[in-house]
Amino acid sequence: MRDLAPFLRRRNDGQPRLMGIVNVTPDSFHAASRSASVEAAVEMALQMWNDGADWIDVGGESTRPGAKPVSVIEEKSRVVPVIEALRQVNPDGLISIDTRRPEVATAALAAGANMVNDVSGLRNAEMFNLIIESKCPVCIMHMLGEPGNMQSGPNYNDVVREVSDSLLSTARRLIANGHPSELIILDPGIGFGKNMEHNLELLSNSQSFRGKEDFSLLWGVSRKSVFKDLLNRTLSDERLAGTLGVAAHAMTLGIDILRVHDINEHHDLLTIMSELSSRTQQEEGE
């Protein structure tokens, strides 16, 4: 079996791994990420891999603020054919399934997905047990409430401590049940039940989430509403520059994976940063 643990850590040159977002949905918040057919989704994913993506994250349910859930049957019908097609055209490509439903995750893994990305943080006991049984890589994200209500006045006494405690507790329960720590990724869930101040606190204190186990970290900030709050960019199409600014900050902090809409632009940014950093280090060592 292929060792996927190295692909959950940033690259040897310090660059975060890139995870491309492919939404097989009609209502995800960033229209350009939506694919209306299997063929369109495959084309988008292949372009992302070609542009430098390490992972493709396939989702069949929008979890934007206020989103309404779709049925399990509908979600499976959206994502499984895409994953099967991707596995055929790229047998070695790394694929993640973005879902809260254990039934969808089970079908996706059987279709060829390598990892489960659960925005609800494994709060479903069946999903938790599936991860234990499958021993697959998992991304545990923090979300306060549900997509339909998560932005209705989110409140914390200490957002960094509370989010960190929640993520680390779930990760440690996995380990206690036999799941390898190196196959666990933690995501603070920017924009999922957080206001602007909460988001900035989490982005400024990420290392506290690694724990003594030194878990891998993923940030999913691409084109989110935090840029509306910070920069007055109402449309998601206007938020690429802000997203790249966060990516640059993530690289300086050693974040392992960035889940983004725009692979090509992020690849260029991180490549330049890595090259300049390497040259600076060489000159300082002379």
C-alpha positions in Angstrom: 0.0 0.0 0.0 1.3 3.5 -0.9 2.6 5.6 2.0 0.5 8.7 1.9 2.0 10.3 5.1 4.6 12.3 3.3 1.9 14.0 1.2 0.2 15.3 4.3 3.3 17.3 5.2 4.7 20.3 3.5 7.3 19.7 0.8 11.0 19.4 1.5 11.5 22.9 0.0 9.1 24.4 2.6 6.2 24.8 0.3 2.7 23.8 1.5 1.1 21.0 -0.5 -1.7 22.3 -2.7 -5.2 20.8 -2.6 -7.5 21.8 -5.5 -11.2 22.3 -4.9 -13.6 20.6 -7.3 -17.2 21.1 -6.4 -19.8 18.9 -8.1 -22.5 21.3 -6.9 -24.8 24.0 -8.3 -24.5 26.2 -5.3 -21.0 26.4 -3.9 -20.1 30.0 -2.9 -17.4 30.5 -5.6 -19.1 29.9 -9.0 -15.9 29.1 -10.8 -15.3 26.0 -8.6 -18.6 24.4 -9.7 -18.7 21.6 -12.2 -22.0 20.7 -13.8 -20.9 17.3 -15.2 -18.5 14.5 -14.7 -16.6 15.6 -17.8 -16.3 19.2 -16.5 -15.1 18.0 -13.1 -12.5 15.7 -14.6 -11.2 18.5 -16.9 -10.9 20.9 -14.0 -9.1 18.3 -11.8 -6.7 17.4 -14.6 -5.8 21.0 -15.1 -5.2 21.5 -11.4 -2.9 18.5 -11.3 -1.1 19.8 -14.3 -0.7 23.2 -12.6 0.9 21.7 -9.5 -1.9 20.4 -7.2 -0.9 17.5 -4.9 -4.5 16.7 -4.0 -7.9 17.1 -5.6 -10.8 17.6 -3.1 -14.1 16.5 -4.6 -17.3 17.7 -2.9 -20.9 17.1 -3.7 -22.6 19.2 -1.0 -22.2 23.0 -0.5 -21.4 23.8 3.2 -21.3 27.6 2.7 -23.0 29.6 5.4 -26.8 29.1 5.1 -26.5 26.1 2.8 -29.2 23.5 2.9 -28.2 19.8 3.0 -28.7 17.5 0.0 -29.7 13.8 0.4 -27.1 11.1 0.7 -28.3 9.6 -2.6 -27.9 12.9 -4.4 -24.4 13.6 -2.9 -23.2 10.1 -3.8 -24.5 10.4 -7.4 -22.5 13.6 -7.8 -19.2 12.6 -6.4 -18.7 8.8 -7.0 -18.7 9.0 -10.9 -16.2 11.9 -10.7 -13.8 10.0 -8.4 -14.1 6.8 -10.6 -13.3 8.8 -13.7 -10.4 10.6 -12.0 -9.0 7.3 -10.9 -9.1 6.0 -14.4 -7.4 8.9 -16.0 -4.8 9.3 -13.2 -4.2 6.1 -11.4 -1.7 7.7 -9.0 -3.4 11.0 -8.4 -4.3 11.9 -4.8 -8.0 12.4 -4.3 -9.9 13.6 -1.2 -13.6 13.3 -0.6 -15.2 16.4 1.0 -18.2 15.0 2.9 -19.9 14.8 6.3 -21.7 11.6 5.5 -20.2 8.2 6.3 -22.2 6.6 3.5 -20.7 9.0 1.0 -17.2 8.6 2.4 -17.5 4.8 2.1 -18.6 4.9 -1.5 -15.9 7.5 -2.3 -13.2 5.4 -0.8 -14.4 2.3 -2.7 -14.4 4.4 -5.9 -10.8 5.3 -5.4 -10.5 8.3 -3.0 -7.5 8.3 -0.8 -8.6 10.6 2.0 -11.7 11.8 3.9 -12.1 15.6 4.5 -14.9 16.0 7.1 -16.0 19.6 7.7 -18.0 18.4 10.7 -15.0 17.0 12.5 -16.0 13.4 12.8 -18.9 14.2 15.1 -20.8 11.4 13.4 -19.9 8.1 15.2 -20.2 6.1 12.0 -17.8 8.4 10.2 -15.4 8.1 13.2 -15.6 4.3 13.0 -15.1 4.3 9.2 -11.8 6.2 9.6 -10.7 3.7 12.2 -11.6 0.7 10.0 -10.2 2.1 6.8 -7.0 3.6 8.2 -7.2 6.2 5.6 -5.8 9.8 5.9 -8.4 12.1 7.4 -8.8 15.9 7.7 -10.7 16.9 10.9 -12.1 20.4 10.6 -13.8 22.4 13.3 -17.2 23.7 12.7 -19.5 25.4 15.2 -23.1 24.2 14.6 -24.3 23.3 11.1 -23.9 25.2 7.8 -27.4 26.5 8.1 -26.8 28.2 11.4 -23.1 28.4 12.0 -22.8 32.1 11.3 -25.7 33.1 13.5 -23.7 35.0 16.2 -20.8 32.5 16.8 -19.4 33.0 20.3 -16.3 31.7 22.1 -14.6 32.6 25.4 -11.2 31.7 23.9 -11.5 30.7 20.3 -8.0 29.4 19.9 -8.1 27.2 23.0 -11.6 25.9 22.3 -11.0 25.1 18.7 -7.6 23.6 19.5 -9.0 21.5 22.3 -11.9 20.2 20.2 -9.6 19.2 17.3 -6.9 17.6 19.4 -9.5 15.7 21.5 -10.9 14.1 18.4 -7.5 13.3 16.9 -6.4 11.7 20.1 -9.5 9.6 20.3 -8.6 8.3 16.8 -5.1 7.4 17.9 -6.4 5.7 21.1 -8.5 3.5 18.7 -5.5 2.6 16.6 -5.4 5.3 13.9 -1.9 6.4 12.9 -1.1 10.0 14.0 0.8 10.7 10.8 -2.5 10.2 8.8 -4.4 12.9 10.7 -4.6 16.5 9.5 -6.3 19.3 11.5 -8.1 22.3 10.1 -9.3 25.2 12.2 -12.3 25.8 10.0 -11.9 29.4 8.9 -15.4 30.8 8.3 -17.2 27.9 9.8 -18.9 29.4 12.8 -16.4 32.2 13.3 -16.5 35.9 12.8 -13.6 38.0 11.5 -11.8 38.3 14.8 -12.1 34.6 15.4 -10.7 33.9 12.0 -7.7 36.2 12.5 -7.0 34.8 15.9 -6.9 31.3 14.5 -4.7 32.2 11.6 -2.3 33.9 13.9 -2.0 31.0 16.4 -2.0 27.9 14.3 1.0 26.2 15.8 -1.0 25.5 19.0 -3.1 23.1 17.0 -0.2 20.7 16.3 -0.1 19.3 19.8 2.6 17.2 21.2 2.0 14.8 18.4 3.0 17.4 15.8 -0.2 16.9 13.6 -0.3 18.1 10.1 -2.2 21.4 9.5 -4.5 22.4 6.7 -5.8 25.9 6.0 -8.9 26.4 3.8 -9.2 30.2 3.4 -9.5 30.5 -0.3 -11.8 33.4 -1.4 -13.8 33.2 1.8 -15.9 35.9 3.3 -13.1 36.9 5.7 -11.9 39.0 2.7 -15.2 40.7 2.5 -14.8 41.7 6.2 -11.1 42.7 5.8 -10.9 44.2 2.4 -14.5 45.0 1.5 -14.4 42.4 -1.4 -18.0 41.5 -1.7 -17.6 39.1 -4.6 -15.6 35.9 -4.4 -14.1 36.7 -7.8 -12.4 39.7 -6.1 -10.6 37.8 -3.4 -7.7 36.1 -5.1 -5.1 38.7 -4.0 -6.2 38.4 -0.3 -6.1 34.6 -0.6 -2.6 34.7 -2.0 -1.5 36.9 0.9 -2.8 34.3 3.4 -0.9 31.6 1.4 2.3 33.5 1.7 1.8 33.8 5.4 1.0 30.1 5.6 4.3 29.2 4.0 6.2 31.3 6.6 4.4 29.5 9.4 5.0 26.0 7.9 1.4 25.1 7.2 1.3 21.7 5.5 -1.6 21.9 3.1 -3.5 24.8 1.5 -7.0 24.0 0.1 -7.5 26.5 -2.7 -9.5 27.3 -5.9 -6.5 28.7 -7.9 -3.7 26.2 -8.2 -1.7 27.9 -10.9 -1.5 31.2 -9.0 -0.6 29.6 -5.7 2.0 27.4 -7.4 3.7 30.4 -8.9 3.6 32.4 -5.6 5.0 29.5 -3.5 7.7 28.6 -6.1 9.0 32.2 -6.1 9.0 32.4 -2.3 10.8 29.1 -2.0 13.5 30.1 -4.6 14.1 33.4 -2.9 14.2 31.9 0.5 16.7 29.3 -0.6 19.0 31.9 -2.2 18.8 34.1 0.9 19.8 31.2 3.1 22.7 30.3 0.8 24.0 33.9 0.8 23.7 34.1 4.6 25.7 30.9 4.9 28.6 32.1 2.8 
